């Protein structure tokens, strides 16, 4: 997974003005294809942005945007690796945390009456395992959903960003789907 940063000046035809967005992708070509799909070129073969940066280049430039959050984050279909079809258990590796996370569709038996009163109808369950000799479970939780899992996600891999957010407080962690 790599992050690419697309910046915008004040031109009225840019999708955003004086800010940036992030595309999380498997490669630069993957990132530009996703960007172009959402924001087509105004001029042939010219991305509809001021400039783009890879992560290394962004480190030198981001000081100009330190007071801003990205206007948008786009995740490509292949940014975490090949997505398995269906809703079976999914395992991801989160290198920065040195953890394996198991993501599973909830069984429905953990929904409390107060959860249902708040509009939750389903959930995703996850367990975090430390990479060590015995691989102990170190944490876990649920992502509560106001729609059924199969109505909200096309496959279990589409829930990765929501699980990362719940488990680590941010969906911007690098991870990869394990076969």
C-alpha positions in Angstrom: 0.0 0.0 0.0 1.3 3.4 -1.0 -0.1 6.9 -0.5 -0.1 9.5 -3.2 -0.9 13.2 -2.5 -2.7 15.3 -5.1 -2.7 19.0 -4.5 -5.0 21.8 -5.9 -4.5 25.5 -6.4 -7.3 28.0 -6.9 -8.3 27.2 -10.5 -12.1 27.0 -10.7 -12.1 23.7 -12.6 -10.2 21.8 -9.9 -12.4 19.5 -7.8 -11.1 21.2 -4.7 -9.4 24.6 -4.1 -6.1 25.2 -2.2 -6.0 21.8 -0.5 -5.1 18.2 -1.2 -6.4 14.7 -1.3 -4.8 11.3 -0.7 -5.1 8.3 -2.9 -4.2 5.0 -1.2 -3.1 2.6 -4.0 -0.9 -0.3 -4.9 1.2 1.8 -7.4 1.4 5.2 -9.0 -0.5 3.9 -12.0 -3.2 2.5 -9.8 -3.4 5.9 -8.0 -3.7 8.0 -11.2 -6.3 5.6 -12.7 -8.4 6.0 -9.6 -8.0 9.8 -9.5 -8.9 10.1 -13.2 -11.9 7.8 -12.8 -13.3 10.2 -10.1 -11.9 13.5 -11.5 -11.4 13.1 -15.3 -8.8 15.1 -17.2 -10.0 18.6 -18.3 -7.2 18.6 -20.8 -6.2 15.4 -22.5 -3.4 13.5 -20.6 -3.2 16.2 -17.9 -4.4 15.2 -14.4 -7.0 17.6 -13.0 -4.8 18.8 -10.1 -1.8 21.1 -9.5 0.7 18.4 -8.7 1.1 15.0 -7.2 3.6 13.5 -4.7 4.6 10.1 -3.5 5.1 9.7 0.3 8.8 10.6 0.2 8.2 13.8 -1.8 5.2 14.7 0.4 7.4 14.7 3.5 9.3 17.7 2.0 6.1 19.5 0.9 3.5 18.8 3.6 4.6 21.7 5.7 2.5 23.8 3.3 -0.6 21.8 4.3 0.1 21.1 8.0 -3.0 23.0 9.1 -5.3 21.1 6.7 -6.7 17.6 6.6 -7.1 16.0 3.2 -10.3 17.0 1.4 -10.8 13.4 0.6 -9.1 9.9 0.8 -9.6 7.6 -2.1 -8.9 3.9 -1.7 -8.3 1.9 -4.8 -9.6 -1.6 -5.3 -6.2 -3.1 -5.0 -4.5 -0.9 -2.4 -4.5 -3.7 0.3 -3.8 -6.5 -2.2 -6.2 -8.8 -4.0 -9.6 -8.7 -2.4 -11.2 -12.1 -1.8 -14.8 -12.4 -2.8 -17.5 -13.1 -0.3 -17.9 -12.6 3.4 -15.7 -15.2 5.0 -13.2 -14.5 7.7 -10.4 -12.1 6.5 -6.9 -11.8 7.9 -4.8 -8.6 7.4 -1.3 -7.8 8.5 -0.7 -4.3 10.0 3.1 -3.9 9.9 3.3 -0.7 12.0 1.5 -2.4 14.8 3.1 -5.8 14.3 -0.3 -7.4 14.4 -2.5 -9.8 12.4 -6.2 -8.8 12.5 -9.0 -11.3 11.9 -12.1 -9.6 10.5 -15.4 -11.6 10.6 -19.1 -11.0 10.0 -21.0 -10.7 13.3 -23.3 -13.5 14.3 -25.9 -11.1 15.8 -25.7 -12.4 19.3 -23.7 -9.4 20.6 -26.3 -6.8 19.7 -27.8 -5.4 22.9 -31.3 -3.9 23.1 -29.6 -0.5 23.6 -27.6 -1.0 20.4 -30.8 -1.8 18.5 -32.4 1.3 20.1 -29.6 3.4 18.6 -30.3 1.9 15.1 -27.6 -0.7 14.9 -28.7 -3.9 13.1 -25.4 -5.7 12.5 -21.7 -5.6 13.2 -18.2 -6.7 12.2 -16.1 -8.5 14.8 -12.4 -8.2 14.8 -9.5 -9.7 16.9 -6.0 -8.4 17.0 -3.1 -10.8 17.4 0.5 -9.8 18.4 3.2 -11.2 16.2 5.2 -13.2 18.7 5.9 -16.9 19.3 2.4 -17.7 20.8 0.5 -15.0 18.8 -1.6 -13.9 21.8 -4.9 -12.0 21.2 -4.2 -8.5 22.4 -7.4 -6.7 21.6 -10.5 -6.8 19.6 -13.9 -5.2 19.2 -16.9 -4.6 17.0 -17.7 -2.1 14.3 -21.4 -1.4 14.8 -23.5 -1.0 11.6 -26.8 0.6 10.8 -27.1 -1.6 7.7 -26.5 -5.3 7.3 -22.9 -6.2 6.5 -23.9 -7.6 3.1 -25.9 -4.4 2.3 -23.0 -2.1 3.3 -20.0 -3.9 1.8 -19.6 -5.7 -1.5 -17.2 -8.1 0.3 -15.6 -8.4 3.7 -12.4 -6.7 2.4 -14.4 -3.5 1.8 -14.7 -3.1 5.6 -10.9 -2.9 6.2 -10.9 1.0 6.6 -13.7 0.8 9.2 -11.9 -1.9 11.1 -8.6 0.0 11.1 -10.4 3.1 12.3 -12.0 1.3 15.2 -9.0 -0.7 16.2 -6.3 2.0 15.8 -8.1 5.3 15.6 -7.2 5.9 12.0 -7.9 4.2 8.6 -4.6 5.4 7.2 -2.5 2.5 8.6 -0.6 0.4 6.0 -1.9 -3.2 5.8 -2.1 -6.1 3.5 -4.6 -8.8 3.0 -3.2 -12.3 3.8 -4.1 -15.2 1.5 
